[in-house]
Amino acid sequence: MSRFVRLFRSKTGSVSDPREVLRPLWHKIVELSRNPVLYRYDGVADTVEGRFDMITVILAVVVLRLERDRVLAREAALLTELFVEDMDGQLRESGVGDVVVGKQIGKLVAVLGGRLGALREARASRDRAALEAVLARNVTLLEGRGPEALAARMQAFDDQVAALDSKKLLEGGISL
């Protein structure tokens, strides 16, 4: 048995993954990003790009909440790791080869980082117009649709996540 495995072995004898506690939250983020209301009423394009955009926006709101909580700041990084793991699996399932996966993941993480920065600034200003501008730049919308309805929904979501008890948040107790 390697030293690495022994080092991370739990008292029950298995190697524990600290990300496991965050899986319900990750699954809820993915579920929310698929909510038909986003595509039917809020103007998000129901395409691969539009769905990816919603995963990253919803994830960014949650990650920013985790970062603001000194106790949960580590979980923000772990949740991002679940995002990377899931995107890696999705790319491989779609036939992207090993050589290209790393580059693609790098691009996806860069997109998430950009959205985190943009949403952090918009949140700090608490200005709806700033949030609308961020969403107009970062979400694939249907032709002729503006970001107003989506901004209203994301502002309400951000307010809900900000007010949520940490335990409830980690359990995935969020909704749109």
Backbone bond lengths (Angstrom), bond angles and torsions (degrees), N, CA, C in turn:
res aa  C-N    CA-C-N  psi(-1)  N-CA   C-N-CA  omega(-1)  CA-C   N-CA-C  phi
1 M - - - 1.453 - - 1.530 107.65 -
2 S 1.322 117.07 133.20 1.456 120.14 -176.79 1.526 110.93 -73.75
3 R 1.308 114.40 156.85 1.482 119.92 176.67 1.519 110.54 -60.96
4 F 1.338 115.50 -37.31 1.462 120.11 -179.18 1.522 111.03 -59.15
5 V 1.328 116.64 -47.61 1.463 120.86 -179.30 1.526 109.95 -64.30
6 R 1.343 117.24 -44.19 1.470 119.82 179.32 1.524 111.27 -62.80
7 L 1.319 117.01 -37.11 1.461 121.20 -179.24 1.526 111.44 -62.59
8 F 1.334 117.22 -38.28 1.460 121.03 -176.01 1.528 113.31 -101.07
9 R 1.293 116.88 10.26 1.461 121.12 178.84 1.526 108.90 -72.87
10 S 1.314 116.90 133.24 1.458 120.77 176.25 1.526 109.66 -81.52
11 K 1.313 117.19 173.33 1.458 122.25 179.89 1.526 111.76 -61.19
12 T 1.326 117.64 -25.06 1.461 121.11 179.46 1.519 111.91 -83.77
13 G 1.328 116.35 -4.11 1.454 119.32 176.33 1.516 114.84 98.51
14 S 1.307 119.42 -2.08 1.454 120.06 179.71 1.528 109.55 -107.91
15 V 1.322 115.17 157.37 1.450 120.54 176.80 1.519 106.96 -79.49
16 S 1.323 116.90 123.36 1.461 119.04 -177.19 1.526 110.17 -96.09
17 D 1.301 114.35 146.73 1.456 121.96 178.38 1.525 106.73 -111.91
18 P 1.333 117.89 115.00 1.462 119.39 -178.04 1.527 113.70 -63.16
19 R 1.326 116.62 -13.30 1.470 120.16 178.78 1.522 112.46 -77.39
20 E 1.329 116.87 -18.08 1.463 120.18 -175.87 1.525 112.46 -57.32
21 V 1.310 117.75 -36.37 1.461 120.36 -179.80 1.536 111.17 -64.93
22 L 1.332 116.35 -21.02 1.466 121.01 -178.36 1.530 113.77 -94.43
23 R 1.319 117.51 -7.22 1.468 119.15 -178.79 1.525 113.54 -57.63
24 P 1.350 119.46 -43.17 1.474 117.50 177.73 1.536 112.08 -58.81
25 L 1.315 117.04 -38.45 1.462 120.54 178.60 1.528 109.84 -67.21
26 W 1.324 118.16 -44.11 1.462 121.04 178.42 1.528 110.13 -60.04
27 H 1.320 117.01 -46.44 1.468 119.85 -179.96 1.529 111.11 -62.19
28 K 1.315 117.29 -35.93 1.466 120.35 178.41 1.525 110.42 -68.14
29 I 1.325 117.65 -39.06 1.474 120.98 177.34 1.529 109.79 -60.08
30 V 1.310 116.80 -45.83 1.475 120.75 178.82 1.527 109.96 -63.10
31 E 1.334 116.49 -43.79 1.472 120.52 178.46 1.530 111.03 -59.21
32 L 1.322 116.80 -46.09 1.468 120.27 -179.65 1.527 111.33 -63.72
33 S 1.329 116.83 -36.04 1.467 119.61 -179.19 1.520 111.98 -67.05
34 R 1.324 116.46 -17.07 1.469 121.52 178.67 1.521 112.71 -97.15
35 N 1.308 117.56 2.97 1.464 121.74 -177.36 1.531 109.98 -59.53
36 P 1.325 117.55 121.22 1.472 120.74 -177.23 1.525 114.23 -57.25
37 V 1.303 118.70 -25.85 1.464 120.99 -178.56 1.536 110.75 -61.83
38 L 1.303 117.60 -32.38 1.467 120.96 179.16 1.517 111.39 -62.88
39 Y 1.315 115.73 -35.57 1.453 121.74 -175.02 1.529 111.72 -92.66
40 R 1.300 116.35 -34.28 1.459 121.15 -177.36 1.526 112.03 -80.79
41 Y 1.333 117.51 -41.38 1.463 120.65 -172.29 1.520 114.81 -114.42
42 D 1.331 117.97 -26.45 1.463 119.91 -174.17 1.520 113.82 -97.36
43 G 1.326 117.25 -1.39 1.455 120.85 172.03 1.512 116.66 86.59
44 V 1.340 118.43 8.24 1.464 120.03 177.76 1.528 108.10 -75.41
45 A 1.328 115.76 136.52 1.458 120.62 178.52 1.525 109.20 -69.13
46 D 1.332 117.12 129.68 1.459 121.75 179.53 1.530 108.43 -84.47
47 T 1.326 114.46 71.21 1.459 123.34 -179.62 1.529 107.52 -131.86
48 V 1.303 116.59 172.49 1.470 120.06 176.07 1.533 109.29 -57.45
49 E 1.326 116.31 -43.42 1.466 120.09 -179.19 1.524 111.26 -64.58
50 G 1.330 116.61 -45.19 1.465 120.59 179.90 1.517 112.01 -61.99
51 R 1.318 116.31 -41.03 1.470 120.32 179.32 1.530 111.10 -68.24
52 F 1.326 116.84 -40.97 1.463 119.68 175.45 1.527 110.21 -61.46
53 D 1.329 115.96 -42.88 1.469 120.07 178.60 1.520 110.76 -56.66
54 M 1.332 116.88 -43.06 1.469 119.13 -178.26 1.526 111.95 -70.59
55 I 1.323 117.66 -35.61 1.471 118.83 175.14 1.519 109.30 -59.92
56 T 1.333 116.50 -46.64 1.466 118.53 -176.39 1.523 112.51 -69.48
57 V 1.317 118.45 -36.02 1.467 120.10 178.98 1.529 110.23 -67.73
58 I 1.319 117.30 -47.29 1.471 120.65 -179.75 1.531 109.82 -65.11
59 L 1.331 116.86 -43.13 1.462 120.49 176.79 1.521 110.62 -60.60
60 A 1.311 117.62 -43.07 1.468 120.95 -179.54 1.530 111.56 -60.74
61 V 1.317 117.53 -42.60 1.469 120.28 177.95 1.523 110.26 -59.68
62 V 1.326 116.82 -43.96 1.466 120.98 -179.41 1.528 110.97 -68.63
63 V 1.316 117.33 -43.94 1.469 120.76 179.63 1.526 110.47 -61.21
64 L 1.326 117.43 -42.23 1.468 120.10 178.58 1.525 110.99 -61.84
65 R 1.321 117.06 -37.83 1.469 120.80 176.40 1.529 110.69 -64.01
66 L 1.318 116.86 -44.60 1.459 120.97 179.27 1.527 110.80 -63.04
67 E 1.323 116.93 -40.99 1.465 120.88 179.67 1.524 112.58 -62.52
68 R 1.318 117.15 -32.65 1.470 120.53 -179.27 1.526 112.50 -74.07
69 D 1.311 117.22 -14.77 1.464 122.75 -178.49 1.531 108.18 -100.07
70 R 1.328 117.12 111.45 1.463 120.16 -176.36 1.530 112.58 -56.36
71 V 1.316 117.18 -33.66 1.459 121.08 -179.37 1.531 110.91 -72.43
72 L 1.319 117.29 -32.94 1.468 121.39 -174.44 1.530 114.17 -103.18
73 A 1.306 118.27 6.02 1.464 120.49 -176.23 1.527 111.71 -57.67
74 R 1.324 118.01 -38.22 1.471 121.73 178.36 1.524 110.51 -62.31
75 E 1.317 117.24 -35.70 1.456 120.70 -178.67 1.525 112.07 -64.70
76 A 1.332 117.47 -25.82 1.462 120.19 177.17 1.527 110.09 -60.91
77 A 1.328 116.54 -43.76 1.465 120.60 178.64 1.525 110.85 -67.84
78 L 1.315 116.85 -40.24 1.465 120.41 -179.86 1.529 111.38 -66.03
79 L 1.330 116.88 -38.32 1.463 120.51 177.45 1.530 110.00 -65.22
80 T 1.313 116.47 -38.62 1.467 120.40 176.39 1.528 110.62 -63.71
81 E 1.332 117.09 -35.98 1.464 120.33 176.09 1.531 111.32 -62.93
82 L 1.334 116.88 -37.69 1.471 119.73 176.73 1.527 110.48 -64.45
83 F 1.318 116.96 -38.94 1.464 121.97 175.26 1.531 109.58 -58.15
84 V 1.337 116.46 -49.12 1.465 120.74 -178.80 1.530 110.33 -62.17
85 E 1.333 116.53 -44.30 1.467 120.61 179.49 1.527 110.98 -60.10
86 D 1.317 116.75 -44.13 1.463 121.02 -179.12 1.527 110.72 -66.77
87 M 1.330 117.40 -45.11 1.464 120.35 -179.75 1.526 110.57 -64.13
88 D 1.336 117.31 -38.35 1.460 121.27 176.45 1.530 109.78 -58.32
89 G 1.323 116.35 -47.74 1.467 120.79 179.00 1.516 112.33 -62.55
90 Q 1.337 116.68 -40.92 1.466 120.55 179.22 1.530 111.22 -63.33
91 L 1.335 115.78 -42.89 1.467 119.32 179.52 1.527 111.05 -63.61
92 R 1.319 115.91 -43.97 1.473 119.60 -179.32 1.528 110.67 -64.93
93 E 1.334 116.74 -39.90 1.479 120.20 178.14 1.518 111.74 -62.68
94 S 1.340 115.39 -33.48 1.462 118.65 -178.58 1.531 112.20 -82.76
95 G 1.336 116.60 3.27 1.451 120.03 173.80 1.513 115.53 97.72
96 V 1.313 118.62 6.23 1.462 120.65 177.47 1.526 108.09 -71.36
97 G 1.318 117.03 130.74 1.460 121.99 -176.50 1.518 113.23 -77.39
98 D 1.330 115.05 163.08 1.460 122.19 -177.85 1.522 113.24 -54.33
99 V 1.318 116.81 -39.16 1.460 120.90 -176.61 1.529 110.95 -63.98
100 V 1.306 117.07 -35.96 1.461 121.92 -174.30 1.535 112.23 -91.00
101 V 1.325 117.91 -24.68 1.468 120.81 -174.86 1.520 111.87 -55.81
102 G 1.316 117.05 -46.11 1.469 120.39 -178.39 1.522 112.48 -58.43
103 K 1.327 116.25 -43.94 1.469 120.43 178.60 1.528 111.01 -64.29
104 Q 1.330 115.66 -42.86 1.463 119.79 179.75 1.529 111.13 -64.08
105 I 1.334 116.42 -42.77 1.466 120.26 178.28 1.517 109.52 -61.90
106 G 1.322 117.08 -41.67 1.464 120.44 177.25 1.522 111.55 -57.17
107 K 1.323 116.51 -42.62 1.470 121.02 178.58 1.529 111.04 -65.20
108 L 1.352 116.84 -42.76 1.462 120.32 -179.18 1.530 111.28 -65.34
109 V 1.319 116.29 -39.62 1.468 119.86 178.18 1.529 109.92 -67.01
110 A 1.315 117.23 -37.63 1.461 120.54 176.85 1.531 110.57 -62.90
111 V 1.326 116.45 -40.35 1.469 120.48 176.87 1.526 109.83 -61.19
112 L 1.327 116.30 -46.90 1.463 119.89 178.44 1.521 110.25 -60.13
113 G 1.319 117.67 -44.15 1.463 120.85 178.95 1.521 112.07 -59.84
114 G 1.317 116.23 -42.25 1.469 119.99 177.67 1.518 111.87 -62.92
115 R 1.314 116.46 -40.46 1.464 120.06 179.43 1.517 111.20 -69.31
116 L 1.319 116.40 -37.38 1.468 119.30 176.14 1.528 110.11 -59.72
117 G 1.327 116.75 -46.74 1.460 120.40 179.98 1.518 112.23 -62.97
118 A 1.317 116.32 -45.51 1.469 120.23 -178.55 1.528 111.13 -65.44
119 L 1.335 116.99 -43.52 1.465 119.84 179.78 1.531 111.41 -69.90
120 R 1.319 117.46 -33.69 1.470 121.03 176.90 1.533 109.53 -60.23
121 E 1.335 116.31 -44.97 1.467 120.72 179.52 1.528 111.37 -66.42
122 A 1.324 116.85 -45.18 1.470 120.10 179.93 1.520 110.79 -63.15
123 R 1.328 116.58 -39.34 1.468 120.76 179.42 1.517 110.31 -65.47
124 A 1.313 116.86 -41.37 1.469 120.83 -179.43 1.526 111.24 -62.18
125 S 1.320 116.78 -35.34 1.467 119.90 -179.13 1.530 112.44 -79.15
126 R 1.358 116.50 -21.90 1.480 122.10 -177.02 1.530 111.38 52.92
127 D 1.327 115.24 31.28 1.458 122.31 -178.90 1.523 108.61 -106.48
128 R 1.323 116.60 118.69 1.468 121.00 -178.03 1.515 111.19 -59.32
129 A 1.327 117.55 -37.44 1.465 120.08 179.72 1.531 110.77 -62.96
130 A 1.327 117.82 -36.84 1.471 121.43 177.66 1.526 110.03 -65.04
131 L 1.333 116.94 -41.87 1.466 120.97 178.20 1.525 109.95 -65.33
132 E 1.316 117.76 -42.41 1.464 120.89 177.88 1.526 110.87 -59.94
133 A 1.326 116.72 -40.83 1.468 120.62 179.54 1.532 110.76 -64.90
134 V 1.322 116.68 -41.67 1.469 120.98 177.90 1.520 110.07 -61.38
135 L 1.320 116.70 -46.37 1.468 120.35 -178.55 1.527 111.36 -68.17
136 A 1.322 117.96 -37.22 1.467 120.82 178.29 1.531 110.63 -62.44
137 R 1.333 116.79 -35.50 1.472 121.06 179.87 1.527 113.11 -80.58
138 N 1.332 117.29 -27.05 1.459 120.32 -167.45 1.523 116.09 -115.74
139 V 1.301 117.66 -0.24 1.461 120.47 -179.39 1.521 108.51 -127.40
140 T 1.318 115.24 133.91 1.461 121.00 177.05 1.523 107.94 -75.90
141 L 1.316 115.24 108.95 1.468 121.23 -178.95 1.526 109.87 -101.84
142 L 1.312 115.24 157.48 1.455 121.00 174.83 1.522 109.31 -63.86
143 E 1.298 116.15 147.15 1.450 120.07 178.97 1.536 110.09 -57.66
144 G 1.308 115.14 132.36 1.459 120.78 179.38 1.526 114.66 84.36
145 R 1.314 117.82 -0.56 1.467 121.12 179.78 1.518 109.76 -104.27
146 G 1.310 115.30 138.00 1.453 120.79 176.14 1.521 110.74 -97.05
147 P 1.304 116.57 175.76 1.466 121.18 -175.73 1.535 114.44 -88.95
148 E 1.315 118.40 5.47 1.472 120.81 -172.00 1.530 113.21 -60.21
149 A 1.331 117.44 -50.50 1.474 120.07 -178.49 1.526 110.56 -64.89
150 L 1.317 117.06 -41.92 1.458 120.69 178.30 1.523 110.85 -64.21
151 A 1.319 117.46 -40.67 1.470 121.18 178.97 1.521 110.58 -62.21
152 A 1.320 117.43 -41.43 1.467 120.09 178.05 1.530 110.54 -61.96
153 R 1.324 116.56 -43.54 1.464 120.28 -179.87 1.530 110.99 -66.75
154 M 1.322 116.78 -42.08 1.469 119.87 -178.27 1.534 111.10 -70.60
155 Q 1.328 117.53 -32.58 1.469 120.33 175.89 1.526 109.85 -65.38
156 A 1.313 116.30 -43.85 1.471 120.14 177.96 1.528 110.65 -64.78
157 F 1.329 116.78 -38.97 1.460 121.01 177.73 1.529 110.63 -63.74
158 D 1.319 116.32 -45.51 1.463 120.80 178.57 1.528 110.51 -60.34
159 D 1.317 117.66 -43.28 1.469 121.09 178.24 1.524 110.92 -61.82
160 Q 1.326 116.54 -42.26 1.469 121.03 178.78 1.523 111.11 -62.83
161 V 1.327 116.51 -47.76 1.466 121.34 -178.49 1.521 110.52 -64.47
162 A 1.323 117.54 -39.41 1.464 121.57 179.67 1.523 111.79 -62.97
163 A 1.323 116.91 -35.45 1.461 121.19 -176.67 1.524 113.37 -87.82
164 L 1.319 116.68 -9.26 1.458 120.91 -173.06 1.525 112.14 -73.96
165 D 1.308 115.19 139.05 1.457 122.62 173.32 1.532 108.77 -58.65
166 S 1.327 116.74 139.89 1.464 121.40 -176.48 1.519 112.92 -57.14
167 K 1.308 117.65 -42.41 1.465 120.80 -179.57 1.528 110.57 -63.02
168 K 1.317 116.24 -44.32 1.469 120.97 179.45 1.538 110.61 -63.90
169 L 1.326 116.23 -38.55 1.461 120.47 178.31 1.524 110.64 -62.07
170 L 1.336 116.95 -49.04 1.463 120.91 -178.61 1.530 111.97 -63.07
171 E 1.321 116.77 -27.65 1.464 120.84 177.58 1.529 112.06 -78.62
172 G 1.336 117.01 -6.35 1.457 120.52 -179.58 1.515 112.40 86.14
173 G 1.319 117.58 26.55 1.460 122.23 -178.13 1.513 112.82 -81.61
174 I 1.319 116.27 52.66 1.460 121.82 -179.00 1.526 109.45 -120.93
175 S 1.320 115.68 155.93 1.465 120.08 178.24 1.529 108.65 -151.28
176 L 1.324 115.25 162.49 1.456 120.96 175.41 1.499 110.12 -96.35
